[in-house]
């Protein structure tokens, strides 16, 4: 592998911004110092730019196998790398659903051949597959995913006995999608009585309501407390749910952690009038008050990590009527740029962006030798030009679906370079696909 020397960097790491150089060799960070000389290294002057640890996205849907008309590992990992995401964890609601160890390993084999970013895949849970779940290797699989709310495929886990088995017996991290299905069904019938089957999309947050989220999240928390389960609740979308989480102990001591997604920080229910089904996600984007509370919860450390829930569908699918339109959309390419916009607006320090998108994800999942700019760690790095405006348009969208809820948005910051395990995978719009990403490993005994 090539040796690189990043000169004149503004290094954002572990709560500080430090001017210095970074030497990358054999895939790892060999040295970080005020000034480094190395005759054999490829010199890259990053003066005026920030260097952050590569973002780690703990929730994506890359749609392979079975749904590759929407997305595939190659295209979506490429979009992720262009956006400064160097590692991702992908969800099990592909086709077939990832409910056996054999199907799980099939996805790892695909990624080893196709993924430009580092990767891990969640083992899926159903009402019947506890034996398969317990076979999962905690050292090379990120976690077990439970859909405690309707989802793609047949992965709704709603049997109390099944939930108690998983929470009581599974020794590794459990990630949950929390929405109460019975509440959603009641809300849907009520809205149908008002509007019929042609439901305007602005009713989405009333159907998939704050109550539905809180009922399910609080139930998951109660189970985790009962069985001392390592629980990670995905895509928190309401102010009310913040009361379920602690900020009085360090992240590494938490048994219950929470994630917030880019779209819940950026959009609110006023945006349905402009963007319609393009911002139809589950859980739903809710009120401006919820959005503001989520950002504050992030700053207050009740919400531990930032993710995307990147979940592409074709534009034809998204243009269907409400009841037929699937939830989800593409976000990996624009997540870091969106968070940098909050930085420019004075809403979040860049050191906190690095912590919530890299350090905290590594700590939360116990990822081995990633998530920090430390000597000896894998060189997963993103170089960000903080003053290089660009506008999102269909011609520069890399996700296979070809659209984004951010189309027309001008971001002030732009990713200039992305290193994946020491490989310069992306530089100024040009990809080097000669090396693929690595399988993530975890420090779990």
Secondary structure, DSSP 4 states (H G I P E B T S, - for coil): ---EEEEEEEEEETTEEEEEEEEEETTEEEEEESS---TTSEEEE-TTEEEEEPEEEEEEE--TTT-TTT--HHHHHHHHHHTTEEEEEE-S-SSS-S-SHHHHHHHHHHHHHH-SSEEEEPEE--SS-HHHHTT--TTT---EEEEES--SSS-B---HHHHHHHHHH--S-EEEEE--HHHHHHHHHHHHHHHTTS--GGGHHHHS-HHHHHHHHHHHHHHHHHHT--EEE-----SGGGGG---SS-GGG-SEEEEEEHHHHH--GGGHHHHGGGG--SSPP--HHHHHHHHHHHHTTSS-EEE--EE---HHHHTS-TTTSPP-B--TTTHHHHHHHHHHTTSS-HHHHHIIIIIHHHHHHTBTT-SS--TTSB--EEEEETT--EE--GGG--STT---TTTTPEES-EEEEEEETTEEEEETTEE--SS---B--B---
